[in-house]
């Protein structure tokens, strides 16, 4: 056991006759480590992008709410009447009258045919 730990510390397993098998395994582990690091890096980039997009959506949503409230304020009758008073247009004191147009009653097809 003591000799095995001493050989590992001295790295004798890298210079033995069957060292090519060990080197292949070490290179495989290094390749796996590089792939894991690259994968983690891509994952973190996506997380940061999602966070940025979430913040942008929140900002756009708040801007939408602000614009909608401004529009509702501008559409109010009191706001419109104030803006029209400057131009000399006042609201009517007489309420509008609804005009009803009656259609003449159409005769049936058979009655038209026999006339």
C-alpha positions as a printed Julia matrix, in Angstrom:
115×3 Matrix{Float64}:
   0.0    0.0     0.0
   2.78   2.39    0.94
   4.6    1.68   -2.31
   1.4    2.29   -4.34
   0.89   5.78   -2.87
   4.6    6.53   -3.35
   4.35   5.51   -7.04
   1.27   7.75   -7.54
   3.02  10.72   -5.92
   6.1   10.17   -8.1
   3.78   9.74  -11.16
   5.43   6.49  -12.18
   2.16   5.35  -13.79
   2.78   7.92  -16.52
   6.18   6.58  -17.55
   5.65   2.81  -17.32
   5.43   0.49  -20.31
   1.62   0.62  -20.36
   1.55   4.4   -19.9
  -0.29   4.98  -23.21
  -3.43   3.48  -21.68
  -3.13   5.85  -18.72
  -2.46   8.86  -20.95
  -5.55   8.08  -23.03
  -7.68   7.97  -19.89
  -6.21  11.25  -18.63
  -6.85  12.93  -21.99
 -10.42  11.59  -21.9
 -10.94  13.1   -18.45
  -9.49  16.42  -19.61
 -11.82  16.42  -22.62
 -14.81  15.71  -20.37
 -13.79  18.55  -18.05
 -13.54  20.97  -20.99
 -16.97  19.91  -22.25
 -18.48  20.37  -18.79
 -16.93  23.83  -18.42
 -18.2   24.9   -21.86
 -21.68  23.56  -21.08
 -21.78  25.43  -17.77
 -20.64  28.63  -19.5
 -23.42  28.36  -22.12
 -25.98  27.68  -19.39
 -24.92  30.78  -17.45
 -25.1   32.89  -20.63
 -28.68  31.73  -21.18
 -29.6   32.47  -17.56
 -28.23  36.02  -17.88
 -30.06  36.51  -21.18
 -33.33  35.3   -19.62
 -32.86  37.71  -16.72
 -32.22  40.61  -19.11
 -35.28  39.74  -21.19
 -37.41  39.46  -18.05
 -36.33  42.94  -16.97
 -37.05  44.29  -20.44
 -40.54  42.75  -20.4
 -41.24  44.36  -17.02
 -40.1   47.76  -18.31
 -42.21  47.45  -21.47
 -45.24  46.36  -19.46
 -44.94  49.36  -17.13
 -44.52  51.67  -20.14
 -47.65  50.13  -21.68
 -49.63  50.76  -18.5
 -48.43  54.38  -18.41
 -49.38  54.97  -22.04
 -52.77  53.35  -21.54
 -53.53  55.57  -18.54
 -52.48  58.65  -20.56
 -54.78  57.56  -23.37
 -57.7   57.06  -20.99
 -57.06  60.54  -19.57
 -57.03  62.06  -23.06
 -60.24  60.27  -24.06
 -62.22  61.69  -21.15
 -64.98  64.13  -22.11
 -63.75  66.8   -19.7
 -60.26  66.79  -21.22
 -61.64  67.02  -24.75
 -64.04  69.85  -23.82
 -61.2   71.85  -22.22
 -59.08  71.49  -25.36
 -62.01  72.49  -27.61
 -62.8   75.62  -25.53
 -59.47  77.05  -26.63
 -60.64  76.77  -30.24
 -64.03  78.25  -29.44
 -66.02  75.02  -29.63
 -68.34  74.55  -26.65
 -70.34  71.45  -25.7
 -73.96  71.52  -26.82
 -76.58  72.46  -24.24
 -79.3   70.59  -26.14
 -79.02  66.81  -26.03
 -78.92  65.02  -29.37
 -82.11  63.62  -30.84
 -82.19  60.13  -32.24
 -83.62  59.93  -35.74
 -85.49  56.75  -36.58
 -86.03  55.81  -40.21
 -88.81  53.33  -40.83
 -88.39  50.97  -43.72
 -91.45  50.32  -45.81
 -92.75  46.85  -45.24
 -91.85  44.64  -48.14
 -94.51  42.47  -49.65
 -93.97  38.8   -50.04
 -92.73  37.32  -53.26
 -96.12  35.81  -54.16
 -97.99  39.07  -53.68
 -95.55  40.84  -55.99
 -95.92  38.08  -58.52
 -99.73  38.36  -58.74
 -99.9   42.15  -59.06
